[in-house]
Amino acid sequence: MPKTLRVRIFDVGEGNTIAGILPGGQRAFIVDIFEAEPILRFLEEEGITEVVLFLSHSDLDHIKGVKDFLADFQPPRSILGIFFNRDRIKVGAGKTYKSTLQLIGSVSQRESDRNARYLRAEFNTNLNEITRYDDLFGPNVRARVIHPAPHHQDSLIDTDTNEASGVLVIEHQFANGTVKKIMLAADVQLTGVALMLKQAAAGSLGADVLKFPHHGAWPTARPGAKAVGVDRKGMDDFLRAVSPRSVVLSVGFNNPHRHVRAELFESLKQYHDDTNNLESLKCTQFTPTCFGSETLPKDGELARPHCAGDVEIWTGEGIGSDGLEVVTVPNSHPDRVALIHQSGTARCGFVPDIQKKLAGVNRSTSPPAS
């Protein structure tokens, strides 16, 4: 599939690790590294020799594995650019943040010596204006930064790192002119969402696939809102503006925040009922909110917390019915959701691909005892 874009969202629990293989199959972009080992293995298996690295913000669930990755991804392989969100500029910045910045500086020096076109820049909307940045993704793919603007990044310093999370829209244009869009929304929350809605032109936030913010959180607070002078907007407003066909959540069963929040499942169901636009919803792991229990079974298929496992988004001519497909690795997601739903607890049972599976299950089997 030489002209296909593949974006893999790894099942690393409550964290972000994402890799996109660009058409041609030799170069990849990476967005955040919570765990280095699965992404290093994936790049090696795919024969990737060049990468572009984005770090959306400095929370550990997005950068914990960066040092391990940089230590392993050595010449003759190349890092063509590093874009790090400096969102923790204060005296109390953690040791991991400081040591990660120092290592990025060292790697940047090495790569600059090897390649005069190496690019190190802040992760903000200024990237969209740099020609060398666009060149990193080839003629048919664009990685557009839609948040934060530099002045918002400055204003939000020392308020909440999530609000300044870097948000990307990956655009893949086919030879026939079709464009498919994937939004990777990091951990952005209500202030960041309100800023995106304020700044965006009508219709410009639309995306076919949304990697939902902050592991399925449903926030109510708006830290830093006064500093940037933004009107109140909610996650429902954001969802309707993006209007995705597919939603993906990177989430872990053992998280202390009760992600995925029940409010998100309720909002997605309402969105689906109102628009008939939502075709699939895939969580890397199921959580107590979806599963209906605080503990996993001791044995059986559901003893492992993955729901979809790794999720891959494919775009390109000849993919699916119209150039887009969202697949899971391993390919057992509907079966696993059906097992949950037979006990009456799967919160994503309203999604069409799950409904089709449940219809088949209901015709051939009886629900097991709870």
GIHU-V756038 format. One record per residue. N is the residue number from 1. RES is the residue in one letter. SS is DSSP state (a for helix, b for strand, c for the rest). OMEGA is omega in degrees with one decimal (* if undefined). D_LAST is the distance of its C-alpha to the last C-alpha in whole Angstrom. Layout:
n = {N	N}
res = {RES	RES}
ss = {SS	SS}
omega = {OMEGA	OMEGA}
d_last = {D_LAST	D_LAST}
This chain:
n = {1	2	3	4	5	6	7	8	9	10	11	12	13	14	15	16	17	18	19	20	21	22	23	24	25	26	27	28	29	30	31	32	33	34	35	36	37	38	39	40	41	42	43	44	45	46	47	48	49	50	51	52	53	54	55	56	57	58	59	60	61	62	63	64	65	66	67	68	69	70	71	72	73	74	75	76	77	78	79	80	81	82	83	84	85	86	87	88	89	90	91	92	93	94	95	96	97	98	99	100	101	102	103	104	105	106	107	108	109	110	111	112	113	114	115	116	117	118	119	120	121	122	123	124	125	126	127	128	129	130	131	132	133	134	135	136	137	138	139	140	141	142	143	144	145	146	147	148	149	150	151	152	153	154	155	156	157	158	159	160	161	162	163	164	165	166	167	168	169	170	171	172	173	174	175	176	177	178	179	180	181	182	183	184	185	186	187	188	189	190	191	192	193	194	195	196	197	198	199	200	201	202	203	204	205	206	207	208	209	210	211	212	213	214	215	216	217	218	219	220	221	222	223	224	225	226	227	228	229	230	231	232	233	234	235	236	237	238	239	240	241	242	243	244	245	246	247	248	249	250	251	252	253	254	255	256	257	258	259	260	261	262	263	264	265	266	267	268	269	270	271	272	273	274	275	276	277	278	279	280	281	282	283	284	285	286	287	288	289	290	291	292	293	294	295	296	297	298	299	300	301	302	303	304	305	306	307	308	309	310	311	312	313	314	315	316	317	318	319	320	321	322	323	324	325	326	327	328	329	330	331	332	333	334	335	336	337	338	339	340	341	342	343	344	345	346	347	348	349	350	351	352	353	354	355	356	357	358	359	360	361	362	363	364	365	366	367	368	369	370}
res = {M	P	K	T	L	R	V	R	I	F	D	V	G	E	G	N	T	I	A	G	I	L	P	G	G	Q	R	A	F	I	V	D	I	F	E	A	E	P	I	L	R	F	L	E	E	E	G	I	T	E	V	V	L	F	L	S	H	S	D	L	D	H	I	K	G	V	K	D	F	L	A	D	F	Q	P	P	R	S	I	L	G	I	F	F	N	R	D	R	I	K	V	G	A	G	K	T	Y	K	S	T	L	Q	L	I	G	S	V	S	Q	R	E	S	D	R	N	A	R	Y	L	R	A	E	F	N	T	N	L	N	E	I	T	R	Y	D	D	L	F	G	P	N	V	R	A	R	V	I	H	P	A	P	H	H	Q	D	S	L	I	D	T	D	T	N	E	A	S	G	V	L	V	I	E	H	Q	F	A	N	G	T	V	K	K	I	M	L	A	A	D	V	Q	L	T	G	V	A	L	M	L	K	Q	A	A	A	G	S	L	G	A	D	V	L	K	F	P	H	H	G	A	W	P	T	A	R	P	G	A	K	A	V	G	V	D	R	K	G	M	D	D	F	L	R	A	V	S	P	R	S	V	V	L	S	V	G	F	N	N	P	H	R	H	V	R	A	E	L	F	E	S	L	K	Q	Y	H	D	D	T	N	N	L	E	S	L	K	C	T	Q	F	T	P	T	C	F	G	S	E	T	L	P	K	D	G	E	L	A	R	P	H	C	A	G	D	V	E	I	W	T	G	E	G	I	G	S	D	G	L	E	V	V	T	V	P	N	S	H	P	D	R	V	A	L	I	H	Q	S	G	T	A	R	C	G	F	V	P	D	I	Q	K	K	L	A	G	V	N	R	S	T	S	P	P	A	S}
ss = {c	c	c	c	b	b	b	b	b	c	c	c	c	c	c	c	b	b	b	b	b	c	c	c	c	c	b	b	b	b	b	b	b	c	c	a	a	a	a	a	a	a	a	a	a	c	c	c	c	b	b	b	b	b	b	c	c	c	c	a	a	a	a	c	c	a	a	a	a	a	a	a	c	c	c	c	c	b	b	b	b	b	b	b	c	c	c	c	c	c	c	c	c	c	a	a	a	a	a	a	a	a	a	a	a	a	a	a	a	a	a	a	a	a	c	c	c	c	b	b	b	b	c	c	a	a	a	a	a	c	a	a	a	a	a	c	c	c	c	c	b	b	b	b	b	b	b	c	c	a	a	a	a	a	a	c	c	c	c	c	a	a	a	a	c	c	b	b	b	b	b	b	b	c	c	c	c	c	b	b	b	b	b	b	c	c	c	c	c	a	a	a	a	a	a	a	a	a	a	c	c	c	c	c	c	c	c	c	b	b	b	c	a	a	a	a	c	c	c	c	c	c	c	c	a	a	a	a	c	c	c	c	c	c	a	a	a	a	a	a	a	a	c	c	c	b	b	b	b	c	c	c	c	c	c	c	c	c	c	c	c	a	a	a	a	a	a	a	a	a	a	a	a	a	a	c	c	c	c	b	b	b	b	c	b	c	c	a	a	a	a	c	c	c	c	c	c	c	c	c	a	a	a	c	c	b	c	c	c	b	b	b	b	b	b	c	c	c	c	c	c	c	c	b	b	b	b	b	b	c	c	c	a	a	a	a	a	a	a	a	a	c	c	c	c	c	c	c	c	c	c	a	a	a	a	a	a	a	a	a	a	a	a	a	c	c	c	c	c	c}
omega = {-172.3	-178.3	-178.0	169.0	178.0	177.1	-179.1	173.5	-170.9	173.4	178.2	-177.4	-175.3	-179.5	-179.1	169.5	-172.2	175.3	176.0	177.3	-175.1	176.6	-173.5	168.8	179.7	-176.3	179.8	166.3	-178.9	176.4	178.2	178.1	172.7	176.0	-176.2	-169.8	-178.4	-179.0	176.0	179.2	-179.3	-179.5	178.5	179.6	-177.6	177.9	-177.8	-179.0	-178.7	179.3	171.0	-171.5	172.1	173.3	-166.7	173.2	-162.5	177.7	-172.5	-179.4	175.3	-175.9	-174.3	-176.3	-174.0	-177.5	177.6	179.3	-177.6	178.1	-175.9	-175.2	-170.4	173.7	15.9	173.5	-171.0	167.8	-172.0	179.3	174.3	-178.7	-172.2	178.6	178.9	-173.2	-173.2	-178.0	178.2	-175.2	-175.6	179.7	-174.3	-179.8	-179.3	178.9	-177.6	-177.7	175.8	177.1	179.5	179.6	176.2	176.7	179.6	179.2	179.1	177.2	179.9	-176.8	176.3	178.2	-177.5	-171.0	-176.3	-178.1	175.5	-175.1	172.9	-177.1	177.1	179.2	175.3	-172.1	175.4	-179.9	-177.3	-176.5	-175.3	-179.0	-179.8	177.2	178.7	-177.2	-177.5	-170.4	177.5	-171.1	-171.2	-178.5	176.9	175.3	-173.6	176.6	-179.6	177.0	0.8	164.7	-177.3	-177.6	174.6	176.3	179.3	-176.1	-175.4	179.0	175.6	173.0	179.3	-176.8	-179.0	-175.4	179.8	-179.6	176.3	-179.0	-178.8	164.7	178.6	-177.6	178.6	179.2	-179.7	178.7	-179.4	177.0	176.6	176.8	173.8	-174.2	177.4	177.4	176.7	-163.9	175.4	-177.1	-175.8	-176.7	-166.2	178.0	177.5	178.0	179.5	178.0	178.5	-179.6	179.6	-173.6	-170.7	170.1	-178.0	177.3	-172.6	178.5	-176.0	178.3	178.7	-179.8	176.3	166.3	-166.6	-177.3	164.2	169.0	178.8	174.3	174.7	-168.6	174.4	-179.1	-179.6	-178.9	178.1	-176.0	-179.9	-177.6	-178.2	174.4	-174.5	178.8	179.2	171.2	-177.3	178.8	174.6	178.0	-179.9	-179.3	-179.4	179.2	179.0	177.4	-174.7	169.5	-179.1	177.1	178.9	178.2	173.2	-168.2	179.4	-179.4	-176.2	175.5	-173.8	-171.0	-176.0	168.8	-1.1	-178.0	179.0	-179.7	179.5	176.8	-179.7	-179.8	179.1	177.7	178.9	176.7	178.9	-179.0	-175.7	-170.2	-173.8	-174.3	-174.4	-178.2	-178.7	176.1	-175.2	174.1	178.4	173.7	169.2	-176.4	179.5	179.0	179.5	-170.8	179.3	-179.8	179.3	-178.9	177.7	171.9	-178.6	179.3	-177.8	-174.4	-176.2	176.4	176.1	-170.6	-176.4	175.1	173.1	-170.3	173.5	177.9	176.7	175.4	179.1	172.7	179.0	178.2	-179.4	177.6	179.2	-178.9	-176.3	175.2	-178.8	172.9	176.5	-174.4	-179.0	179.9	1.6	-173.3	-177.3	-171.4	-179.5	179.1	-177.6	177.3	178.0	177.2	177.6	-172.7	179.4	174.6	174.1	-172.2	-175.9	-176.1	-179.5	-176.9	-178.7	-173.5	-172.5	-177.4	176.5	178.3	178.6	179.2	-178.7	178.2	177.4	179.0	-175.8	178.7	-169.9	-175.9	172.2	179.5	176.7	176.7	179.9	*}
d_last = {44	47	47	43	42	39	37	34	32	31	27	29	26	27	31	33	35	36	38	40	42	45	47	49	46	48	48	45	44	41	40	39	38	35	35	38	37	35	37	40	39	38	42	43	41	42	46	46	49	50	47	48	46	44	43	41	42	42	39	37	34	37	40	38	39	42	45	43	43	47	48	46	47	51	54	55	52	52	51	53	52	50	49	47	47	49	47	47	51	51	53	49	48	46	47	45	46	49	49	47	50	53	51	51	55	56	54	55	59	58	57	60	62	61	60	62	60	57	56	54	54	51	48	49	51	54	53	53	57	57	58	57	54	53	55	52	50	52	54	50	48	48	46	47	47	46	45	47	50	53	54	50	49	52	51	48	49	48	45	42	42	39	41	44	41	43	41	42	42	43	45	45	48	48	52	51	51	47	46	42	41	38	38	37	37	36	35	38	37	38	42	42	40	43	45	44	44	48	49	48	50	48	45	46	43	41	39	37	34	33	32	31	33	31	28	27	28	29	32	35	38	41	42	46	46	49	51	50	51	48	47	43	41	37	34	34	37	37	34	36	39	38	36	34	33	30	29	28	27	27	25	23	20	22	24	25	26	22	23	22	23	21	25	25	22	24	27	27	25	28	30	29	29	32	34	32	33	30	29	26	25	24	23	24	21	18	18	16	17	15	12	11	11	15	14	13	11	14	14	14	15	13	15	18	18	20	19	22	24	28	29	32	34	37	40	43	45	43	39	37	38	40	41	37	34	31	29	27	27	26	25	21	20	19	17	15	15	14	11	10	11	8	6	9	10	13	16	19	17	21	23	25	24	20	20	22	20	17	20	20	16	16	19	18	15	12	8	6	4	0}
